[in-house]
Amino acid sequence: MLIGSTTLPTLETSRLRLRWLTEADIPALYELFSHPEVTRYWSWAAYTERAQAEKLLRNIHRLFAERSLFNWGIARREDDRVVGTCTLSDLNAQNQRASLGYAVNRAHWGQGYGREAVSRVVEFGFTSLELHRLEADVDPRNTSSIQVLARLGFKREGYQRERYLLNGERQDAVLYGLLRPEWQPAPAR
Ligand SMILES: CC(C)(COP(=O)(O)OP(=O)(O)OC[C@H]1O[C@@H](n2cnc3c(N)ncnc32)[C@H](O)[C@@H]1OP(=O)(O)O)[C@@H](O)C(=O)NCCC(=O)NCCS
């Protein structure tokens, strides 16, 4: 997958540019992941120190080098400001599948950035990476995330009880999946 590349390809949408993250984006990553509503159903607790965002960036770069994580910054085309992240993880070439993740800065929820960015990464997964299956697991209370997946055609496939322990709370997960033949490409940008 992306043989020889040292950075992720940039993916364009009408309002967004999904791009490689750099040290200049550390403040934006910190702002994103230090908001408790953003990490309410996330796999880690809200950041309290900038060093956590620095470590995240190092991991993003290292895991891309290993080709186990593709983590784009969601930047607005108008000012290149990073307003979120979108990821493909658990990349499995043999079975042609990956897991999807996404987060948008709390100040920018409800503007369609989530759907626009995720839709583009889904397209990249099914076309450029030639994946057959994309999957995501979501807390059943995370209605906006479920809405993003449902609008893109993801099907509910299962329910896992108490799959996560976060901030002392056991959280359930709903599994969603989308197969390449089921995917309806978005209209041309
Ligand atoms: C999930 C998330 C990325 C959606 O980002 P977003 O940019 O607000 O998404 P959109 O604007 O495309 O909206 C998606 C849907 O959620 C709804 N929505 C957005 N903000 C909402 C809010 N605060 N309350 C209720 N619904 C909301 C929208 O109306 C939209 O539904 P629609 O398509 O029927 O109109 C964002 O809420 C987020 O970062 N959540 C925290 C991180 C997270 O949980 N990620 C997913 C882990 S599986």
The ligand as an SDF file (V2000), in Angstrom:
LIG
                    3D

 48 50  0  0  0  0  0  0  0  0999 V2000
  -18.7820   12.3090   14.7790 C   0  0  0  0  0  0  0  0  0  0  0  0
  -18.2320   13.6520   14.3090 C   0  0  0  0  0  0  0  0  0  0  0  0
  -16.8910   13.4630   13.6330 C   0  0  0  0  0  0  0  0  0  0  0  0
  -19.2180   14.2830   13.3460 C   0  0  0  0  0  0  0  0  0  0  0  0
  -18.6030   15.4860   12.8730 O   0  0  0  0  0  0  0  0  0  0  0  0
  -19.4580   16.6690   12.2420 P   0  0  0  0  0  0  0  0  0  0  0  0
  -18.5480   17.4870   11.4060 O   0  0  0  0  0  0  0  0  0  0  0  0
  -20.2510   17.3550   13.2810 O   0  0  0  0  0  0  0  0  0  0  0  0
  -20.4200   15.8230   11.3010 O   0  0  0  0  0  0  0  0  0  0  0  0
  -21.4960   16.3740   10.3070 P   0  0  0  0  0  0  0  0  0  0  0  0
  -21.6180   17.8690   10.4260 O   0  0  0  0  0  0  0  0  0  0  0  0
  -21.1910   15.7770    8.9890 O   0  0  0  0  0  0  0  0  0  0  0  0
  -22.8220   15.7700   10.9020 O   0  0  0  0  0  0  0  0  0  0  0  0
  -23.0720   14.4040   10.9230 C   0  0  0  0  0  0  0  0  0  0  0  0
  -24.4580   14.1770   11.4650 C   0  0  0  0  0  0  0  0  0  0  0  0
  -24.4620   14.4140   12.8590 O   0  0  0  0  0  0  0  0  0  0  0  0
  -25.4180   15.4200   13.1860 C   0  0  0  0  0  0  0  0  0  0  0  0
  -24.8250   16.2640   14.2180 N   0  0  0  0  0  0  0  0  0  0  0  0
  -23.7380   17.0260   14.1340 C   0  0  0  0  0  0  0  0  0  0  0  0
  -23.4930   17.6490   15.2970 N   0  0  0  0  0  0  0  0  0  0  0  0
  -24.4610   17.2530   16.1350 C   0  0  0  0  0  0  0  0  0  0  0  0
  -24.7590   17.5400   17.4830 C   0  0  0  0  0  0  0  0  0  0  0  0
  -24.0000   18.3540   18.2230 N   0  0  0  0  0  0  0  0  0  0  0  0
  -25.8340   16.9240   18.0200 N   0  0  0  0  0  0  0  0  0  0  0  0
  -26.5940   16.0790   17.3000 C   0  0  0  0  0  0  0  0  0  0  0  0
  -26.3540   15.7680   16.0150 N   0  0  0  0  0  0  0  0  0  0  0  0
  -25.3030   16.3570   15.4460 C   0  0  0  0  0  0  0  0  0  0  0  0
  -25.6340   16.1840   11.9290 C   0  0  0  0  0  0  0  0  0  0  0  0
  -26.9140   16.7670   11.8910 O   0  0  0  0  0  0  0  0  0  0  0  0
  -25.4620   15.1310   10.8570 C   0  0  0  0  0  0  0  0  0  0  0  0
  -26.6410   14.4090   10.6390 O   0  0  0  0  0  0  0  0  0  0  0  0
  -27.4020   14.5560    9.2200 P   0  0  0  0  0  0  0  0  0  0  0  0
  -26.4470   14.0120    8.1900 O   0  0  0  0  0  0  0  0  0  0  0  0
  -28.6180   13.7310    9.3960 O   0  0  0  0  0  0  0  0  0  0  0  0
  -27.6700   16.0220    9.0560 O   0  0  0  0  0  0  0  0  0  0  0  0
  -18.0780   14.6180   15.5270 C   0  0  0  0  0  0  0  0  0  0  0  0
  -19.2820   14.6830   16.2080 O   0  0  0  0  0  0  0  0  0  0  0  0
  -16.9710   14.2160   16.4770 C   0  0  0  0  0  0  0  0  0  0  0  0
  -15.8190   14.5940   16.3390 O   0  0  0  0  0  0  0  0  0  0  0  0
  -17.3320   13.4430   17.5310 N   0  0  0  0  0  0  0  0  0  0  0  0
  -16.3250   13.0740   18.5270 C   0  0  0  0  0  0  0  0  0  0  0  0
  -15.3490   12.0470   18.0130 C   0  0  0  0  0  0  0  0  0  0  0  0
  -16.0650   10.7510   17.7050 C   0  0  0  0  0  0  0  0  0  0  0  0
  -16.8720   10.2910   18.4860 O   0  0  0  0  0  0  0  0  0  0  0  0
  -15.7390   10.1690   16.5520 N   0  0  0  0  0  0  0  0  0  0  0  0
  -16.3190    8.9400   16.1040 C   0  0  0  0  0  0  0  0  0  0  0  0
  -15.7590    7.7870   16.8230 C   0  0  0  0  0  0  0  0  0  0  0  0
  -16.4740    6.2940   16.1730 S   0  0  0  0  0  0  0  0  0  0  0  0
  1  2  1  0
  2  3  1  0
  2  4  1  0
  2 36  1  0
  4  5  1  0
  5  6  1  0
  6  7  2  0
  6  8  1  0
  6  9  1  0
  9 10  1  0
 10 11  2  0
 10 12  1  0
 10 13  1  0
 13 14  1  0
 14 15  1  0
 15 16  1  0
 15 30  1  0
 16 17  1  0
 17 18  1  0
 17 28  1  0
 18 19  1  0
 18 27  1  0
 19 20  2  0
 20 21  1  0
 21 22  1  0
 21 27  2  0
 22 23  1  0
 22 24  2  0
 24 25  1  0
 25 26  2  0
 26 27  1  0
 28 29  1  0
 28 30  1  0
 30 31  1  0
 31 32  1  0
 32 33  2  0
 32 34  1  0
 32 35  1  0
 36 37  1  0
 36 38  1  0
 38 39  2  0
 38 40  1  0
 40 41  1  0
 41 42  1  0
 42 43  1  0
 43 44  2  0
 43 45  1  0
 45 46  1  0
 46 47  1  0
 47 48  1  0
M  END
$$$$
